Amino acid sequence: MNLLVPFRIALRALAANTLRSVLTMLGIIIGVAAVITMIAVGSGATERVQEQMKGLGSNIMLVIPGGLTQGGVRLGAQTGQALTEEDATAIAREVPEVQVAAPSSRTAAQVVAGNANWSTSILGSTNDYLEAREWPLADGRGFDAADLQGSAKVAIIGQTVARELFGDADPLDQVIRVKRVPVTVVGLLSRKGQNAMGQDQDDVVIVPISTYRNRIQGGAAGKLKRIGSISVKVREGQSMKVAEEGIKDLLRQRFKVQPGADDPFSVRNLTEILQAQEASSRIMTLLLAAVAGISLIIGGIGIMNIMLVSVTERTREIGLRMALGARGRDILSQFLIEAVTLSLIGGAIGVALGAAATWATGRFAGWQVAMSAESILLAVGFSALVGVFFGFYPARRAARLQPIEALRHE
């Protein structure tokens, strides 16, 4: 028999019981919509973490002063012995796995340009900081040797600062005042976006570390070349763990840490932290999809129940068709096509509902979502598989009916 014939018969049978067919499809509709939405939410979270990793830079670690304990009281992070610019130089020179080690200090200040002003983050560092963060310039230049040695009044600004102070005008060679110190903008950073904490990374003014020390910070901290942190980039292909241990051993020697004593510094593997977040996001995506997939299985059970009822109701029809020459495989294909049709129609409606739910989640909840063709194909394919799996038993039962017994069925 041509497959088109049982397909038409299946459609007529479903149309004859429209309400029942719709209620049967409801589980499939909800399941497909839930799978698509949950995968989109999970994929969006994973993409967000990947963007943060890209914005952070690869193979990067952060060295900060550790905690200080006085009288049995722990005073918290960055209260211990301060890091210095020489520590950063020593790390870059003596730890073979390290590509660059950029000293940096940060403060907040009001920046003024003409009639415009903006409160932003002031970062004192070197060109190595941009290399460690994989942060190229959109325009202009970086700091040269004379700028770094002579505490030059120059700055590189982020996209947010450029927009707030200069609008659409070119910020290069413009003069801004940082804590009453006039500096000339020589470089414009490319857009970086938000970090893992939701902070705008483009809202920054970077000045040479010597300028920060001598002109902006001043005081004893500036004279001692104390810094807030060291951004370390490990060479490609080198072990982050080996580099971390090398940095710790070097700083313990420099700080003369006694065996068994707490380290007066802390080394944070930022890339490893974000990779753990990415792995967690992927696991959560799979869990959400698995939970949503349960709805598809429940919908499949509903299809099987309704198909069994349909076989019982149409027993005489089945007997008549078999008496007129229909074979068991023809009856089997008819009921299988009915089950798969229910699943596919429900899947199509579920795709539309899932797309709408994904859009609404991104639009009103503000979550980052990413709906892919793969998730749609997965949901629809799984719904068709559910139709075949749960429709096979009723179809096989119908195909095994004896024509005489079927015709006698009341």
N, C-alpha and C positions, 0 to 999 in steps of 0.2 A: 504494500500500500504506500502511496505517496505521502511523505511526511506532512504535506500541506493539508491533507484531509483531516488527520487527527488534530492538527493545530486549529483548524476552523471549528471542529467539534468541541475542542477544549474551550475556545473563546465563547462559543454559544452557551456551554454549560456554566461558565463563570458569570456570563452576563445574565443568565436566568436567575442567579442568586447574588445580585449585586451587593446587597448589604452584608451578606455572609462573607463574600469574597473580600470586601473592604476590611471587615473586622479581622479576617484571617491575615491579611497583609499588614495589619497594624504593627505586629511584632517585628516584622522585617523592616518596615519603614522606620520605626524607632531605632532598631539596631543599627541599620546602615547610617542613619543620621548621627547617631551617637559615636560610631566608629570614626566617621569622617571628622566630626567636630573634635573628638578627643585627640586624634592623631594630629590635627591641625594645631591645637593648643600645645601639645607636647613638642611638635616640630618647631613651632615658633619659639618656645622656651630654649630649645637646643640651639637654634640659629642665633638667639640673643646672646647666649653664652659664647658661641663661636665669634660673634662680632666683638664681644668684650675681650676675648683672647687675641683677636687680630689687632684691636685697639691698644692692648697692653704691650704687644710685642712678644716674640717667641724666645724661649730659653732665658727668661729674665728672673732675677732674684733681687730682693730688697734687704739691705743690711741697715738696721736701726739700733740705737742704743737700747740696752735691755733694762730690766727693772732693778730697783735698788731696795735692799732690805735694811732697815734700821730698827734696832731694838725688837726684832721679831716681827716688825710690821713691814709688809711688802708695799712699796709705794707705787707700783704699776709700771707700765712700759715707758721707755724713754726717760727714765729718771736716774739711770746709772751713768757710768763714765761716758763722756761725749766722744763721738767720732770726730776725726779731723780729716782735712784734705789729704794729708800724708798717708792716712790709712787707705784711702781710695787709690792713691798712686801705688802703694805697696801691693794691693790686691791685683791691680792690672799688671804689675811687673813680675810678681813672684808666684802667682797661681797660673800654671800653663793653660788650664782649661778656660780661663776668662778672656773674652774678646775685648771688652771695655768695662771700666768701672768709673761711673760718673758721680762725683760728689754733688750734693744739692742741699739747699736750705730753702725754706718756704715761709712766707708770711702773707698776711692780707693787708691791702692798702687801697686808698682811693687814688685813682689815676685820672689826671686831668689833661684834656687836649682842647685848647680853645675854650669854647663855652660849654663843652660836653665833659662829663665826668662819669666814672664807673668804678664801683668797688670790685676788685678782682684779686686773684692770687698772684703774688710776686715770687718767682722762682729764680734762685741763683744757681747756675750750673755751667756746664761746658758743652761743646758740640757732641761729646760722648753720650750725653743724656739723650739727644735726639737719635743717635745711632742705637743705643740700647732699647729705646722705645719704638724703633723703626718708624720714626716720625719725620717724613720729608718736608721740605719747604715748598710752599706753593709759589712763592715769589721772593726775590731778594737773595740775601746771603746769610751764612752763619757767622760765628765769631772767628776772627783771625787771631794769630798769636799776639799781635800788639794789643788787641782788645782785652784778651785774657790777662796779659802781664801788666798792662797799664791802667786797669780799672776804668776802661773806656765807658763813656756815657752812651751806650748803644743798647738796643733791645730787640728781641724777636717776639711778636705778639700772635695770639691765637685768633681764630676766625670770629669768635664771639666778641672779643675786645675790639677788633677792627670794626665790626658792625656797629657796636654801641658808641664808639668814639668818632668814627669817620663815615658811617653809613655806606654809601656806594662809592665814596671817594677812595683814591689810592692812598693807603696808609704809609707807603715807603717814603723815607726821608722826612716824615712828619715828626715833630717834637712833642713828646708827652712828658708830663711831670709825675714822677713816682716819689711820694714822700718828699715833695719839694725839690727833688733832683731832676733836672731836665735831661731826658735821654732821647736819642734819635732812633726811630724805627728803621732797622736795616733788613729785617726779614719778616715774612708772613708764613705761619705754619699752615699745612694742609689740614683739612677738617678731620677731627678724631672722634667726635661724638661723646656719649656718656660712658663712664666706667661702670664697674660692677656695683658700685654704691649709688649709682644714679647721678653722680656729679658731672658737670659739664667740663670735659677735659680741654675744650677750646677756650675756656675762660681763664686765660693765663698770660702773664707777661714774663718772659725769660730774659734775664740779664746775665752777663758774665759773673762767675762765682766771685771774682775779685771785686767787681763793682758792688755786688751785694754785700760783701764783707766790709769793704772800706767806706762805701758811700751810703748804704741803706741800713745795714745792721749796726755797724760801729760797736763801741764798747769792748769789754774784755773778750767776749765770744768772737768778735771779728779779729782781734789781735792774735788769738790763739788758733785761728783758722778752724774753729769748730763748725760742724755741719750737722744737718738734721738726719740725713740718710745717704746711702750709697746705692745707686742703681747698677746692678751687675748683669751683663749679658754674657752668657756662656757660648763658646764657639759651637758652630753646627757640628753635630756628630759626637760631641763630647758629653760625658755623663754629668747630669745635673747633681747627682748625689756626690760624685767625686769632687766636683767643683765646690759644693757646699762644705764638705769636710775640709778641703784645702783652705777655704776662706776662714773657717772656724779655727783651724790650727794656727794659721798665720796671725789672726787677731788675738788669740790667746797668748801667743808669744809677745806680741806688741804691748798687750795690756798687762803682761806678767801675771796671768791668772794661775793661782796655785792649784795643784791637782785636787779634784773633788769639789772645788769651789764653783759657784754658779757663774756662767758667762755674763759679762757686763754688756752684752750685745745680743741681738737676735737676727737670725737669717731666715727670711721667708721666701719660699719657692712659690711665687705668684702663679706661674704657669701650671704648676701641679695642682694648686687650689682650684683654678678654673677648669682644668681637665677633670677633676673630681666632680665639679658642678655639672659639666657636660655629661659625664657618665650617669650622674643621678637623673638628669633631665631625660636621657634616653631610656633609662629603666622605668621612669615614671610614665613615659609615653607608651611603652609596652604594657605596663600595668593598666593604664587607662583604656587602651585598645582592647585588652583582654576582658576587662569588666564590661565594656560596651559590647564585645562579641557575645557575651552571655545573652543579651537581648536577641541576637540573631538565632541562637540555639532555641530559646524559648519560642521565637516566632516559627522556627522549623517544627517544633512539637505541635504548635497550633495548626500548621499546614497538614501534618500527618493526621491529626484528629479529624479535621474537616474532610480530608480525602477519604478517610475510613467511613465517615458518615455518607459521603457522596457515593462510595462504592455500594453501601447498603441500600441507599435510595434508588440507585440505578441498576440494581441487580437484574431486573427483568429486561431492561434495555441491553445490558451486556449479553444476556442469554440470547436475545433476539439477533443481535449482531453476529454472535458466534454461530447461531443456527443458519444465518445467511452466508456464512463462509469466512467471517473474520477470524484470524488466527490469534493465538495467545499473545504473540509479540505485538500485534496491532492494538490490542486492548492495553497491553503494558505501555506502549509508546503514548497512547492517548492520555492515560492518567499521569504519566511522567511529564508530558508536555503541560498538562493542567497545573501540576505542582510547580514546575520551573517557571511557567508564565506568571503564576501568582508571585513567585519570588522576584522575578525580574521587574515586574511592574512595581512591586513594593520597593525594590532596590532603586528604581528610577525616581520614584517619589522621595525616597529617603535621601538620595543624592541632592535633590533640590532643597529639601528641608535642612540637610547638613550644611550645604553652602550658605543658606540663609542664617543658620545658627552660628556658623563660623564668622560670617560678616558681622553679625550682631555682637558677638563676643569681642571682636577686635574694635568695633565702633563704640560700643557703650561701656564695656568693662575696661577698655584701654590696654588689653593684653596684646602681645605680639603673636600673630597666628600665621601659619603657612600651610595652606591647603595645596596638595600636590595631586597630579594625575595618578600617581602610584597608589595613593590612599583611596581614591575613588574606584580604581580598578580592583583593588583588594577587597573593598567593601561589596561591590557589585558581584565580583567573582565568588566571594564567600557566600553571598545570598543565593546565587544560582546553585552552588554546591549544596547548600542547606536544602534547597528545593528538591534536588536529585536524591540526596541522602534520605530525607524524611518522606519523600513521595514514593520512594521505591517500594516500600513494604505494602502500602495500600494498592499500588499499581500491580505488584506481583500477586497479591491476593485476588484482585479482579481478574487477572489473566489466567488464574488457575481454576476459576469457576467452571463447573460442568454445565453445558448449555441446557440440559433437561432440568437440572436442579434450579438453575437461574430462572428459567421460564416459569417454574412452579412457585417461585418466591412471591409471597404476598406483600 
